[in-house]
């Protein structure tokens, strides 16, 4: 996703920070950024009208790219936004942003690549239609 004005999100997840998210420097530990992104992706998948995981298909995280822009102070309310960047045959690239609840401060952005596989063979399979639809 470009650094310019973001497109309309596929999914938005408001998040109230927890005290345990902090590190010794009194801001959110960088590893928690990844946890926030993971939770947003799972909630997005769960909000879809069709299956995205079952005995014959499951997503795997193939790559993560995150740009840490600013530390998130405590207390803060943030929003995690997901964007459809690219859809392939067996994978998709999902852009992400973590920003202040009012959108005025960008804490992180980047993207992940998700690949759908057959869990029995471990081989890539075509994307579920609900995921493919993010390109439209």
Kinemage of the C-alpha trace (Angstrom):
@kinemage 1
@onewidth
@group {chain A} dominant
@subgroup {mainchain}
@vectorlist {calphas} color= white
{ca unk a 1} P 0.000 0.000 0.000
{ca unk a 2} L 1.345 3.403 -0.845
{ca unk a 3} L 2.170 5.939 1.824
{ca unk a 4} L -0.494 8.278 0.407
{ca unk a 5} L -4.132 8.511 1.405
{ca unk a 6} L -5.429 5.024 2.186
{ca unk a 7} L -8.329 3.469 0.315
{ca unk a 8} L -11.543 2.399 1.973
{ca unk a 9} L -10.639 -0.392 4.412
{ca unk a 10} L -11.825 -3.968 3.955
{ca unk a 11} L -12.093 -4.189 7.720
{ca unk a 12} L -11.618 -1.864 10.680
{ca unk a 13} L -11.068 -3.029 14.240
{ca unk a 14} L -11.106 -0.552 17.139
{ca unk a 15} L -8.814 -1.587 19.970
{ca unk a 16} L -8.385 -0.323 23.506
{ca unk a 17} L -4.836 -0.933 24.692
{ca unk a 18} L -4.198 -3.063 27.743
{ca unk a 19} L -1.669 -2.294 30.458
{ca unk a 20} L 0.097 -5.593 29.729
{ca unk a 21} L 0.817 -4.426 26.162
{ca unk a 22} L 3.453 -2.024 27.484
{ca unk a 23} L 7.186 -2.596 27.661
{ca unk a 24} L 9.855 -1.128 29.937
{ca unk a 25} L 9.782 2.125 27.960
{ca unk a 26} L 6.076 2.645 28.819
{ca unk a 27} L 4.774 2.250 25.273
{ca unk a 28} L 3.320 -0.678 23.368
{ca unk a 29} L 5.925 -3.360 22.695
{ca unk a 30} L 6.631 -3.760 18.987
{ca unk a 31} L 5.673 -7.459 19.050
{ca unk a 32} L 2.136 -6.500 20.095
{ca unk a 33} L 1.702 -4.603 16.825
{ca unk a 34} L 1.855 -7.994 15.076
{ca unk a 35} L -0.674 -9.451 17.511
{ca unk a 36} L -3.081 -6.581 16.786
{ca unk a 37} L -2.717 -7.213 13.045
{ca unk a 38} L -3.273 -10.952 13.483
{ca unk a 39} L -6.442 -10.364 15.505
{ca unk a 40} L -7.777 -7.948 12.878
{ca unk a 41} L -7.150 -10.488 10.084
{ca unk a 42} L -8.920 -13.286 11.994
{ca unk a 43} L -11.878 -11.021 12.787
{ca unk a 44} L -12.047 -9.969 9.133
{ca unk a 45} L -11.996 -13.602 7.982
{ca unk a 46} L -14.719 -14.444 10.538
{ca unk a 47} L -16.886 -11.573 9.228
{ca unk a 48} L -16.960 -13.020 5.698
{ca unk a 49} L -20.121 -14.680 4.419
{ca unk a 50} L -18.370 -17.833 3.263
{ca unk a 51} L -15.783 -20.295 4.480
{ca unk a 52} L -12.146 -19.264 4.612
{ca unk a 53} L -10.903 -22.270 6.607
{ca unk a 54} L -12.043 -25.897 6.909
{ca unk a 55} L -10.602 -29.420 6.656
{ca unk a 56} L -9.533 -28.810 3.043
{ca unk a 57} L -8.193 -25.241 3.191
{ca unk a 58} L -6.387 -22.937 5.563
{ca unk a 59} L -4.428 -19.697 5.338
{ca unk a 60} L -0.745 -19.424 6.176
{ca unk a 61} L 1.155 -16.234 6.778
{ca unk a 62} L 3.901 -16.221 4.152
{ca unk a 63} L 5.413 -12.762 4.720
{ca unk a 64} L 5.044 -9.733 6.975
{ca unk a 65} L 6.259 -6.237 6.290
{ca unk a 66} L 5.695 -3.608 8.968
{ca unk a 67} L 6.907 -0.028 9.176
{ca unk a 68} L 6.975 1.244 12.744
{ca unk a 69} L 6.243 4.974 12.498
{ca unk a 70} L 5.741 6.024 16.127
{ca unk a 71} L 5.495 4.330 19.522
{ca unk a 72} L 1.939 3.873 20.774
{ca unk a 73} L 1.627 5.568 24.179
{ca unk a 74} L -0.541 4.322 27.021
{ca unk a 75} L -3.399 4.921 27.488
{ca unk a 76} L -4.575 5.019 23.884
{ca unk a 77} L -7.380 3.783 21.715
{ca unk a 78} L -6.273 2.702 18.264
{ca unk a 79} L -7.813 1.356 15.107
{ca unk a 80} L -6.420 -1.424 12.938
{ca unk a 81} L -7.367 -1.133 9.273
{ca unk a 82} L -6.963 -3.800 6.596
{ca unk a 83} L -6.843 -3.116 2.854
{ca unk a 84} L -6.939 -5.345 -0.211
{ca unk a 85} L -3.651 -4.802 -2.046
{ca unk a 86} L -3.246 -7.746 -4.419
{ca unk a 87} L -5.029 -10.993 -5.225
{ca unk a 88} L -3.243 -13.875 -6.910
{ca unk a 89} L -4.266 -17.451 -7.637
{ca unk a 90} L -3.248 -18.937 -4.281
{ca unk a 91} L -2.229 -15.860 -2.281
{ca unk a 92} L -3.334 -12.378 -1.405
{ca unk a 93} L -1.555 -9.318 -0.083
{ca unk a 94} L -3.385 -7.463 2.671
{ca unk a 95} L -2.253 -3.946 3.541
{ca unk a 96} L -2.541 -2.763 7.122
{ca unk a 97} L -2.402 0.368 9.235
{ca unk a 98} L -2.458 0.946 12.977
{ca unk a 99} L -3.549 4.489 13.774
{ca unk a 100} L -4.992 6.546 16.589
{ca unk a 101} L -8.761 6.171 16.970
{ca unk a 102} L -9.276 9.586 15.352
{ca unk a 103} L -6.945 8.676 12.468
{ca unk a 104} L -4.658 11.640 13.124
{ca unk a 105} L -1.595 9.605 14.108
{ca unk a 106} L -0.162 6.692 12.113
{ca unk a 107} L 1.727 4.235 14.329
{ca unk a 108} L 2.485 1.543 11.752
{ca unk a 109} L 1.710 0.417 8.221
{ca unk a 110} L 2.763 -2.321 5.822
{ca unk a 111} L 1.322 -5.566 4.484
{ca unk a 112} L 1.156 -9.336 4.838
{ca unk a 113} L 1.040 -12.082 2.230
{ca unk a 114} L -1.386 -14.903 2.973
{ca unk a 115} L -1.280 -18.221 1.074
{ca unk a 116} L -4.121 -20.749 1.186
{ca unk a 117} L -3.072 -24.387 1.361
{ca unk a 118} L -4.566 -27.840 1.580
{ca unk a 119} L -3.599 -28.876 5.146
{ca unk a 120} L -3.286 -32.533 4.128
{ca unk a 121} L -0.750 -31.955 1.375
{ca unk a 122} L 0.711 -28.646 2.508
{ca unk a 123} L 0.440 -27.413 -1.091
{ca unk a 124} L -1.078 -24.099 -2.221
{ca unk a 125} L -4.671 -24.137 -3.452
{ca unk a 126} L -6.881 -21.520 -5.159
{ca unk a 127} L -8.074 -18.725 -2.881
{ca unk a 128} L -11.551 -19.018 -1.378
{ca unk a 129} L -14.038 -16.865 -3.298
{ca unk a 130} L -14.673 -14.694 -0.225
{ca unk a 131} L -10.986 -13.729 -0.165
{ca unk a 132} L -10.775 -13.329 -3.948
{ca unk a 133} L -13.723 -10.898 -3.747
{ca unk a 134} L -11.567 -8.387 -1.858
{ca unk a 135} L -10.134 -7.311 -5.225
{ca unk a 136} L -13.510 -6.101 -6.445
